[in-house]
Structure formats: C-alpha cells, structure tokens
Amino acid sequence: MFKKVLIANRGEIAVRVMRACREMGIASVAVFSDVDRASLHVSKADEAYLLGPAPARESYLNVAKILDVARKCGAEAIHPGYGFLSENAQFAGACAEAGIKFIGPPPSAMELMGSKTRARTAMQAAGVPMVPGSARGLSVAEAEAMAVQVGYPVMIKAAAGGGGKGMRLVNKPADLRSSFETAQSEALRSFNDGEIYLEKFIQNPRHIEIQVLADEHGNVVYLGERECSVQRRHQKVIEEAPSAIVDADMRKRMGAVAVQAAKSAGYTNAGTVEFLVDADRNFYFLEMNTRLQVEHPVTELVTGLDLVHLQLRIASGEKLPFRQEDVQLRGHAIECRIYAEDPDNNFFPSPGKITKLVRPSGPGVREDSGVYEGWTVPLDYDPMLSKLIAYAPDRLTAIARMRRALDEYFVGGIKTNLSLFRRILEHPDFIGGRIDTGFLDRLLATAASPASDTKNLAEIAAVSAALFAATAQSQNGKNGGPNRGMERRTEASMWKRTARSEGVGGE
C-alpha cells in the first residue's frame, strides 16, 4: 500500500479522498491555488503545497507543477478526484513516465472512452446497444444527411464533451446548421477539440448509469445502478440508488453490458458506464466516465463498500476482495448537489463569505463538504459546496429523510440552491418515480409555491433562533452574565425578522 498520496484537486472531493487516506494510514498531500489558501482541503491534509495563481490552467491544470510537487514531497501516487485532470490521458501518461501511480484507468482506456466517437465505435464492435447515430465526427453537410437518415429530433454532441458542453438539441432541419456551429464553437473553447457527432434524440429518456470496478488482474464487477435523470442543462442535480424502474433482471442485463464495455476498453479502477433508457425500458450506451463520479456516495451507502478505499487498493496492485455474487443492494440513497448559486436568478453563481452554517445531521444523513463557516467561496471554480446524502430502508423513507435534512440545512451570506431541492422532493412526479431528463425543466417552468417558500423561511428562522438561544445559554454567566444572554436573544429576534423580510440571504 502507498505511504503517501497527492490529491490533485480541491473542495469536497479532495477532503473525501484525504479521509480515506487517513483511515488507511496513508499520508495525504494537498495542492492549492492562491485563492484556496484557507480552504478546508488544505487544513485537512498532512502536507500542502502552493501551485500558483487562481486560474486553473496555472494551478489545478498545471501538470508540470503538480508532478514537481509530487516528486519533491515523495508522493508515490496521485488521486485526481473528478474534474480538472481526472480524465486527462496525457496527465495519466505523464504520471507513469515520472514513476508515480495514477489512481485511475490506464491512458489507453482514457483515450478510447474519453472520445465519444471512438467510444461509440469500440462499443459497437463489442456488441453494446447504441443510440442510432454517427460513429465518427461529422461535417455540417454530413450531419444534415445523418439527421434525415435517423429522423428528427436529433442531438449534436462534442466528441470530447462532458458536463453538457457542446450539446444541442435540434428539432427541425432549419436549426441544424446554426446549432452545429454553436456546439462546435463551445467545444473548441471548452475542450480544444471541435469534433462533433450526431445521435437520434430519444424522447423523455431516463439517464441511468452503472458503477463498475476493475482490478489489474482481469476481475471486473458492477455495483448496481444510479438514477441520474433529474438534470438541468445536461448536468445532474439529484442522483439516487437504486433506480425506481430497474428490477433485478434489468439490473443484471445492464450490469453485464457495463462489464463488457469495461473489459473491451482494457479498463481498470473505478468507472461508470452511462445509459439512456426509453419509455419501454430499452437501454442504450451513452458514454463511459473514466473516473470516480460525484454521485459515488449513493452507491457506497446501498452496497456498504467504500469506493475510494477500493480505488487505492486496486491502484496498489491488490485484487478485488469480493466477487460479483457477493454484491448486495440494501435500502435506498438520494444525493443532492448543494451549490453556491441563485435558482431565482437563472442559477447565477453566488461567491462570497459564508457567514452562518447550520449543517444537517441525525440518522441516515451524510454530508460530504468542502466548506466551513467563515470561508469565502471563490468565483474561480465550480460552485459546489457539498453533497447531502440521505439513506433509508426504502425510497419513500429516504425522500422524507432528505426533506428533513434539507430543512435543517442553512448557509448564510450567500445564495444556495437548497430551495430547489425542497421543490423537487415535494413534487408528486418525483415522489412517484415518474421522472426523465426533462422533469426539472418542466418543474422550473412553473412558479414556486409561495406557501412552500414561507414554510421554508419559517423553518430556517426557527433553526437560527434555536442556535442563537443555545449559544446564549452556554455563554450566560461566562462572558458578561445575564446581560450578554439578553443581547443574544435580541440577536435571535433580529435574525428571525431578517429571515422574514430578506429571505435569509442564504436562500
């Protein structure tokens, strides 16, 4: 096992990996940019090193600097987290050349699955079910011909894409050329690769993915599915495991295809095979994410496995400690991605200082966080603050538990998307499992319930008042006696009035 691992990332995922390292007796090394000097992941690490200025290309994307830190500190391996360099085959190759283990798949698998067109070609050859469309990049004229062949509507996509960038839905021929050019331009800016391909658009699909693990001895297993259909602009918002529509037979068939895809790519370590599922529960290969996923905690909770521990063990050369028949799914888990953004202002980022932080807790509640009270959220990076996960014996109880946890959660000083999750989890279609990738767009097209907003503000005010009251009680007689207690009760009253009049700032 490694003695020291460098985590080439920031925020909650860096903290998550560091905790796994600490549990396994591995020293952790943080890297950070100028604006992240006071970040939580820096304080959690055993060692921390400055990379450079805030822009990612000068810090978290600077391969030379990261490898230089790894050499100087004696790190034997690098965990990339997700985002930044996590799916960069050149970085994985540079690690190998430097004699440092990359905790992820080999560069060849990353190159194959990192390009959507190469992945489609390889998966077609392996007999994996595919959405009708092109297996290579197209010109505008070729895309127009292909769209006629498969039939409108179609989706045009960046071959090197991810996170919803370089994707456009085209409903009629007149819109294809302009959509193609816009997607290509966005792809060039985001990935420095303008290759575009085309797929038939499946109406109202569900987005379901299969987690796979592969060791370096030829063993590959799947760990069940995750439902990721609640999305905004092709980016996941809520994930859950298992899916409400996947039964044991469908799970087995999807898992077999995912394992086949991983084996055909020569894949090792943790990865995710993503599928679109139509109204008749037919599933089609979408892509493979060659890294640990943001939503990995829901799989951990329903399987009882620690995916980061397993990543480290696989990368150190160990065999998988279990077989496919040993994997059992128990209960239900739901994850909400908490962002510093304003859902009432087109989800505009909300950087700034976190002036108050009340975290949820209690049975079945997990929070993977990268923030603390008093920390300033920078504008330079993805605005994710934390991931809130609820686990229960069944789906309805998990929903109820998540709603309770959301009502306990408060972030002051900045805007967050907490109110969005309350809306989603109260919607009868979500409760009934009647969701698809268009669900959230339909929800956002309707006005929020004023009654629900008032209820949420009242609950937040009550939590804040209780917090102030508890603080007053503990400080009474210690810092100024009863007069100071009265001051804190006055502060609590002011907080409640602010909550009613200003929307509590954090919502």
N, C-alpha and C positions, 0 to 999 in steps of 0.2 A: 504494500500500500504506500501511496505517496506520503512524504513527510511535510511537503509544503505545496500549496496550490494558489496560483494567482487568479483572481476573478476579474476578467476583462469586461466589467460592466458597472452599473450603478443602481441606485434605488432598491426597490423591494426584492428584485431577483438576486442582486448581489448579497443582500442580507440573508436571503433564503439559503444560498449556497454556503455562505460562511457558517451558518448554524449547523448545516450538515457536516461541514468540515470539523467544527468543534466537537460534535458528537462522536466523530470517528477518530479523534486525536490527531487531526491534520492542521497544521498552521495555515492561516489564510492571509493572503496579501491583497490589499485594495489598491486600486489606482483611481485617481480623481483629477478633475479639471479645476481651474481657478474658482469657479462658482460653486463647486461641490466640496470645498474645504471643510465645511461644517456639516456635511451630510451624514446620515445615520450609518451608511455602509463604511464610511471612513473610521468612525468610532468603534464599530463592531469588529474590525479586522485586527489581526495580530501585528501587521505591518501595513503602512500606507505610503504611497509614492505619488507625487505630483506628475501629471503628464504634460500639462500645458494650458493654454487659454480655453475659454468656454466652447468655441466651435468644435463640433465633434470631429471634423477632419484633422484638427490639431491636437486632439486628445484621445477620445474613445475609439476613433477610427484610425489612429496613427500606429500602424503595425510596427514600424521600426522602434518607436518609443516603448511600446508595450513589451516587445521582445527584449529590449535593452534592460528594462526593469526586471523582467523575469530572470535574465542571466545574472544581474547584479545581486538580486536577493536570494538566488538559489532555488527558485521555484522549479519543481520537476514537471508540473502540468499547468495548463491554463483552461479554466472553465469560462466559456464565452457568454453564458446566460442566454438571453434571447434579444433580438435586435442587434444593432451595431455590427460586430464582426461574426456573429454566431453562424451565419450561413455563407460565409466568405471562404470559398475553396482556396484562394490564394493565401489567406491567413493560415488556414489549416496546414497547407503545404509548407509555409514559412516556419511554422512551429516544428514540423517534422525535420526540416533542414537544420534547425537550431538545436535539435535533440531534446525538444520539450514536447510532452504528450498533449495533444489537443483532445479535450474531453468532448467527443462528438464523433461523427462518422468520418471515414477517410475522404480525402479531397475528391477522389474519383466519384464517389457516391453523391457528394455535394454538387459536383459539376453536372452530373447526369440529372439529378432531381431538381437542381436549382433553376434549370431552364425548363419552362413549361412545355416547350415544343419538343425538346429532347426527351423529357419525361413521358410525354404522350406517345412518342414513337416507341420508346422502350416498353411501356406498359401494353401497348397494342401488340407488340411482338410476344409479350408474356401472357397474352390472352386475358388481360384485365378489362372489364367492361368500361367503355368510354362514352362520353357525350359526343354525338356526331359533330364533326368539325375538321379543322386542318391540323396536320401533324407537324407543320413547319411554319416559319414566318411567311407572311404574305405581303404583296404589294397592294395598293388600293384597288387596282383593277382585279387582281386575283381574289381579294376579299369580297368584292361586289359579285363576282361569279359564284364563289362559295356560298354566299348568303342566299342566293337564288336556289342553289342546289339543296341546302339543308332546310330552307324556309325561314322566313321572319317570324318572330323577333330573334335576333342573334346577339351574342356578347362578344365584343372585341377586347382582347387582353394583351398585356405586355408579357412577353416570354420570360423576362427576368423579374416579373412583378411580385408584389406582395402588399398586404395592408390596404388593398382596394385601390392602389395607384395604377394608372394606366389601364383602367377598365371603363368601358362604356356600353350601355345597353342601347341597341339600335332597333327601333320598331318598324321602320319603313325605309325603302331604298334611298329616298331623298336625303336621309340623315346620315347615311353611312360614311360618305367621304369626309364630312366635317368632323364626325365623331372619331374616325380613324386618325385623322391628323392631330386632333386634340389629345387622344390617348398616346399617340407616338411621341408627341412633344413632352407630355408628362413623364413618359417612360424614360426619355433621354435625360430629363432633369433629375429624376429620382434614382435611376439605376445605371446611367451612362450606356444604355442599350435600348435602341429604338425598335427592336424586333417585335412585331405584332402578329398575333394569330386570332382565329375566329372559332367560336363554338355556337351550336344551337342553344338558344336560351330555353331552359326548362321552366315552365310556368309554375310559380309558387312552390319551389323546391324546399326541402329541408336540408340543412347543412349538418352532416353527421360525420364524425371523424373517429378513427381507430388508433389508439395508442399502441405502439409496438416497442419491444426491447429486443436487441440482438447483441449477443456477446461475440467475442473474437474467435470462437471455437465452432461456429456454424449453427448455434442454437438461436432460434427466433420465436418469440411468443407475442400474443396480443393480449391487452389488458382491458378488453371491453371498449365501449364507445362513449363518446361525449356528444351531447346535443348542443349545437352552436348556431341555431337558426335565428336567434334574436340578434340582429345586426343593424348597424347604421353605416351606410356608405361602404358596405362590404367589410366592415370591421366589427368583430364580435363585441357584444356588450354584456350578455349573460350566457354562461355555459352551465350545463348540468350533466350528471351521470347517475344512472343510465338514461337513455332516451325513452320517452313515453311511448314511442311506436315500435321500438325494436324488441322483438321477442327472442327466445333462445335460439331458434333456428336461423333467423336473420342475422343475429349476432355471430353465430358460428360461420355463416357464409361470408359475411363482411370481413371477419377476422382472418379467414383463410385467404381471401384476396389480398388483404393488407400484408400478411406474412409473405405471400408470393411476390408482392411488389418489392418488399424489403430485400428478399433473397435475390431477386433478379438484378437489383441495383448494387449488390455486394455491400449492403448496409450493416453498420454496427452502431451500438449505443442506442439512445432514446430517439424516437422519431414518431411522426404522426402522418397517417395516410388519410386524406380528406375525400369525402364523397358528397355528391348531390343525390338526393333521394326524391323521386317523383311521387305523385299522388297515389300511384299503385304500388309503392314501396319497392320499385326498381332502383338500384343504386348504380352510380357511375363514378369512376375515378375522376377526381378534380385535380389534386396535386399532392405532393409529399413535402411536409415541413421537416427539414433536416436538423432539428434542434429540440430542446425542451420547450414545451408550449406554455404560454401564460396560464392556461387553464389546467395545468397538471394537478393542482391540489384536489380537484373533484375526483380524479382517478385514484389518487392516493387514499382518499377517505373511503371509497367504496371497495377498494381492494386490500387496504391495510398495508400497502407497500410504500416505501419511501423511494421515489424515483431518482432523487439526487444522490442518495446513498448508492443506488444501483448503478447510476452513471459512473460514479467514482470507482466502484468495484470492477465494472466492465472495462473501463479505461486502464485500470492497473493490471488487467490480464486475467481476472477471475472469470469463471464460468457462471452463468445464471444459476442461482441457488434453488430454482424450482422449475417444474415442467408446466406445460400448458394446462394439463388436467388439475394442477394444484391451484390455479387461479379461480377464485370465487368472488362474486359480486354480492355485497351486502349493503342494504339501505340505499339512501338517495342523497346526493350532494348538489348544491347550487352555488355558483360563484358570481359575484357582481364586481365589475371593474370600477373602482372609485377613482374619478378623475377630477383634477382642478380645472373645471370648465363650467360654463354657464348654459344649462339647457334652455333657458328662457331667452338667450341671446345667440341663437344659432350655434350653441356649444363652443362659444369663443373661449380660448384659454384664459385662466384666471391665476396668473402668478401673484406672489406676494407672501407676506408673513402669516403663518398660522398662529393666530392669537389665542385660540382656545381649541383643545382637542379632547373630546369625550369618546372613548372607544367602547364598542360593544363587547360583551363577554357572556359567560353563562354556558349551560350545556349545549354541546354541538355547534359552537361558534368558533371559527378560526379566522384570524386576520393576519395576512402577510403584508407587512407595511414597510415603507422606506422613509417615513416622516416622523416628526415629533413636534410637540408644542414649542413654538418659538422659532422654528426653522422657516426659512424663506424659500418658497417654491420658485425655481428659476424659470425663465421663459425659453431657455435654450434647448430643452429636451422634451420628450414625450411627457404629457402632464399627468400620468398615472401616479396616484398617491399610494394606493394599497389595493389589495384584493380581499373582499369579505366573502367567507365561505360558510355555509350552513349545512349541517349533516343531521339526518334523522332516519328512523327506520323505513319511512315511506315518503313519497313525493309531496303529498299534501302537508304532512307534518314539517317537512323541510321548508316548504314555502312559508308556512306560519312562523317557523323559527327565524327565517331570513327577514320577514317583515318585522318581527320583534327586534332583531338585531339592528335593522336599519333605523328603527325608531329610537334606539339608544345611541346612535352614531351622530356626532356633531363636530363639524370643523368650522371654526370661526376665523374671520379675517379675509377669507377668500370664498369664491363661489365653488360649489361642487355639484356633481350630477346625482346626489343622493335622492333628490325628489323624483328623478326619472325612474329609479328602481321601485319606488313606492307605487308609482302609477302602473308600471309593468306588472308587478306582483299582485295588484288588486284587480287586474283585468280578467274577466271570465274566460277569454280565449286562452290566456296563458295558464290560468289555473286548470283549465280543461285539457291542456296539452295540444290545443289546436293552433300551432304556430308554424310559420315558414319564414323564409328570408325577407318577406315583405311585411311581416307583422308589425315591426317597430315603425316603419314608415307610415303605415295606416294609423297606428296609435298617435304618432306625432302630428298627424294631420287633423286630429281632433283636439279641442281645447281641454286643458286640465280642469278637473273638478274643483271649484272654489272651496267647497266643503272639505275636500280632502286636504287642500293646502292649509286651511285654517286649523284642521285637526293636527297636521304635522307641526305647525308652528307652536301650537299649544303644548304638544308633547316635548318639543325641543326646549321651550321655555321652562317646562316643569323639570326636565333633566338639569338644565343650567341652574335653576333655583336650588335644587337639591344639592348640587355640587357646591354652590356658594354656602349653603347652610351648613353642610358638613365641614367645610373649611373653617367657618366661623366658630363652630363648636370646638374644633381641635385647637384653635388659636386663642379662644376665650381664656383670659386669666394668664396667658403666656406672653402675648405681645400687646399689652395695653388693656387687658381685662375686659369688663363688660362693655365699655365704650367702643372698643375695636369690634366686638361682636355686633354691636348695633350698626357700625359702619358697613360691615359685610352684609348684614341683612338689607341695608339700604342699597348696596351694590346689586344684590339679587333682585330687588324690586326694579331697579333701573334696567337690569338685563332683560327682565320679563317685558317691560314696556318697550324696550328696543326691539325685542323679538316680534311684538305685535305690529309695531309701526314701520319697521325697516326690513322685515323678512329675515332677520337674524344674521344678515351678512354672509353667513356660510352656506346659505341655501339658494 
